[in-house]
Amino acid sequence: MTDGSNDIVKTVRTFIASNFYLSDKFKELDPGLSLMDTGIVDSTGILEVIEFLEEKFEMVIENDEIIPENLDTIDNIEKFVRRKKGL
């Protein structure tokens, strides 16, 4: 993982930890952990994640891009942001 990737992972992890309830079980927030399956982020919460990503990384997320392959884990989000930003 490059430094840019680490920055994206840290930024997204910090946002999720600050804005969503994390039980002690998820305090470390593994980047490969499903945010939806674990209940960390629900369908409404994913809209908050999208808004955050659009503002923080200055990008537009299209409706057809709102899929688990792009947004269900911090790893997926990091890869998605890198693709969208051409990194």
ABEGO torsion letter per residue (X at the ends): XBAAAAAAAAAAAAAAAAABBBBAAAAAGBAABBAAAAGABBAAAAAAAAAAAAAAAGBBBBAAABBAAAAABAAAAAAAAAAAAGX
